[in-house]
Amino acid sequence: MTGFDVTGTSAPWVVFAPRGTAEVQRQLSALQAKGGQVHRFHASDLMTEQGIHHAFAQALQFPGYYGRNWDALVDCLDDLCGAVTGRVGIAGVIHGADPLLEAEHFPLFVSVLCQGADRTNSAVDLDGFPLDRPAVAEHFIFEFDAFDQERIAGKVRQPDLVVTEGEGFVAAQLDPDEWH
């Protein structure tokens, strides 16, 4: 058991792993084999909040009225079209994530990704009512060239997230006591 599954709709939502991890690659291939989509980002494009909004809007085909703020990012991650998800799910892979650890917006960015994925991976709305769509798998993977598990876990840890560590990975999801 790896402690994460990017092909399904269960937490954790964000995984931090060394570049080229065999298990991550296996799971990405399995997601694609089911019809899901893998969208790739490079950390150099995500070093500013504006860069994040631009890169995500382009790659994930956000609507023209996308507000380019954190709340709008959560909303758009929760409402991705079938062309982007293959009606199965997506994995957003962030290559070269090392410099993002020092970005001022990094903790908020991780929390926002967890918020969007938490909503997408659910078949009910925020009030607990069934949605008119099934849950869609949505996960994000940060790939590091120099993977320092303790340092990464320390940077990810924040009051609204549950952070877990496994053999060769760190993972994050929303803390249900804070969010549900």
N, C-alpha and C positions, 0 to 999 in steps of 0.2 A: 504494500500500500504506500503510495507516494505522499498522500496528504493533500492532493489537489487533483481535480479532473476538469480540464478545460472543455471537454466534450459534453458535459452535463450542466444541469441548472442548480448545482449545489455549491455552497461556499467552500473555499475562499474565492474572492473575486479578483484579487491582484496577487500575482506571484512574482517573486524576485529570484533570479537564478543565474548561474554562470552561462555565458554565451555557449551555444552548441550543446547544451545538456540533452542527452539522448532521450530521456523521458519527456521533456518538453517537446522535442521534435516528433516523437512518436504520437503524442497527444494532438499536436497540430495536424499531423497527417490524418489521424483518425477523425478529427473534426471535419476536415475537408472531404474525406471519404463519405461522410454522412450528408454532405451537401453544404456544410458550413463554410464560412469565409475567414481567411486570415488577412488582416490588414496590417501593413508594416509601417512603422514610423522610425525616424532616427532622432535620437535625443538632441542633436544639434538644432533641430527644428522646433524643439519644445522648451528651449531655455528661457523663454519669456511667456507670459500669459497670452499675449497676442499671437505668438507662434503656435501655442497649443490650440487656440481657437481656429486659427487659419488651417493648420494641418488636419485637425479632426474634421472641420467642416468640409474640406476637400475630399479627404479619404473616405469619409462615411456619408457623403452626399447629403449634408444637412440642408434644410430648406433655406431659401434666400432671406427669409425673415429671422434667421438665427441671430440671437441677441449678443453673441460673443461675450458672455459672462459665465460665471461658474454655475449659476442656477439654470441658465439656458443649456449649458453643456449636459447637466444631469437630465434635463427634460428630453434633449435630442438623443442621448444615449438610451433612454427608455423608449423611444419611439422610432427606432430604425426601420427602414423599409425592407421588404423582402429581398430586393436586389442586393442589399448590403449584407444581409444575414443568411441568404440562401434559405430563408424561412426555418432555419435550424439553429444558427448561432454565429457568433463572431469571436475571434480572438484578436486583440490588438497587441502586436508585438513591438516593443520599443527597444531598438538596438542601441548599443553603446550608451547605456543608461548611467554610467559612472558619474559624469558631471552633473546630472540632475540632482544627485544627493545634496549638492551645495546650493542649489537654487532656492531662493527664499520661498517660492510657491510650492516646492516639492510636497510638503505634508498635506497641504490643501488639495493639490492635484490628486494625490493618492486617495484622499477621502472622497473627492468628487467622483473618481472612477468607481470606487466602492458603492457610492450612492446610486449612480446610474446602473451599475451591474446588479445591485440588489433589487432594484425595481424591475429590470428587464427579466431577470431570472425567476420572477414571481408570476403566478397566474391570477393574482388579485391586486387590486389597487391599494392606495395608501390607507383607505378606510376599511379594507378587508373584503370588498365586493369583487366578485369574479370579473375579470377583464374579458373583452370580446376577442381575445387572442390567447393562444397558449404561451406558456413561459418559453423564452428563447435564451439559449446559453450565451452568456456574454462574460468574457474574462479578459484580463490584461496581463501581459508578461513583460517585465523589465529584464532585459538581458545585460549582464555586466561582463566587461572584459577582465576586471580585477574584482572578483567576488569576495568581499569581506563580510561574512554573514552577521557577525556581531555588530559591526558598524551600520550595516543596512537595517537590521532590526531596530537599532537605536534611533535611526532617522525616521523610520516608518511609525514607530510607536507613538500613539497620541490617544487622548481620552475617548474619542468616539470609535476607535477601531480595536478589534481583537487581532493581535499579531501572533502568529505561530511560527515555529522554526522546525524544520525537518532536516534530514540528511541532504545537504546541498541546496536548500531553498529557504526562503522566508515567504510567508503569505499573510495577506490582510483581508479582513472583511469587517463589515459594520458591527459594532457592539450592539446586540439586541436590547440590552438594558438602556442604551442611549437612544436607539432609533425606532424600536418597535413597541 
